Amino acid sequence: MAVCGTCKAETKRVRSRWDEKGVQLPDECPNCAPSSFEKFTAPSEKKIWMGYEAHPNEYVKSEDGGFDRKPEYRAEQEAKLALPATDEQEAQARAAAKKRIERRTEPMTPAEHLSAIAKAKKIADLLQEAAKEGTDIIH
């Protein structure tokens, strides 16, 4: 436990501050300056604050003694969940850029056409062979 230099209270968290010139400013603790301490995490407890503890203005007390999200806060959270993740958006953008670069703009040449037909025939033959064996595995 530490002792706050301003209010002399024993607390787990005390913040000592200095200005640009190196002069010490008054100490702060949750007792004498609660507004300067964030409520989201308490490092000494290794606890993450969630729900109504982290965002008290976004919840209302319910009849059963618990807390319910305000409708507009719930709608905002659901809208965020409906959006695709940033990695999905980046993958989509990369795929679109690749497609723009590599897309075909002219018809297949006769050689490309014959090559595609030969490849399709090979796949069809493998599928027929697998069907004759009674499996769905192509060797």
C-alpha positions, 0 to 999 in steps of 0.5 A: 500500500502507498500513501498519497502525499496530498490526502495522506490516504493509504491506497493501492494506486498513487500517481506522482507527477512533475511538470516540464521544469521538473517541479513536483506537482501534488500527488493524486490517488483515487480518493482525492482525484477520482476523475484522473483515474480510469475505471477500465482496468485495475492493474494491481488486480489484473481485472478488466472492467466490463458492462455497466462498470466500464460504461455506467452512462450506457446502462439503466438499472432494471427491476430485478436489480441488475443493469440493462443496456440502453436501446441506443447503446445496444443498437450501436453495438449490434451495428458494429458487430454487423460490420465485417472485420478489418482483416476481412475488409483488407482481404476483400480489397486485395482480392478486388485489386488482384482481379482488376490486374489479372482479369481477362479482357480478350477471348481465349486463343484456340490453344488456350481453349484446347488446353482448358478442354483437355484439363476438363476432360482429365478431371471428368475421367478421374471423377468417372473412375472414382464413381466406378470404384464407388468412392468419392476420392480421386487418386 
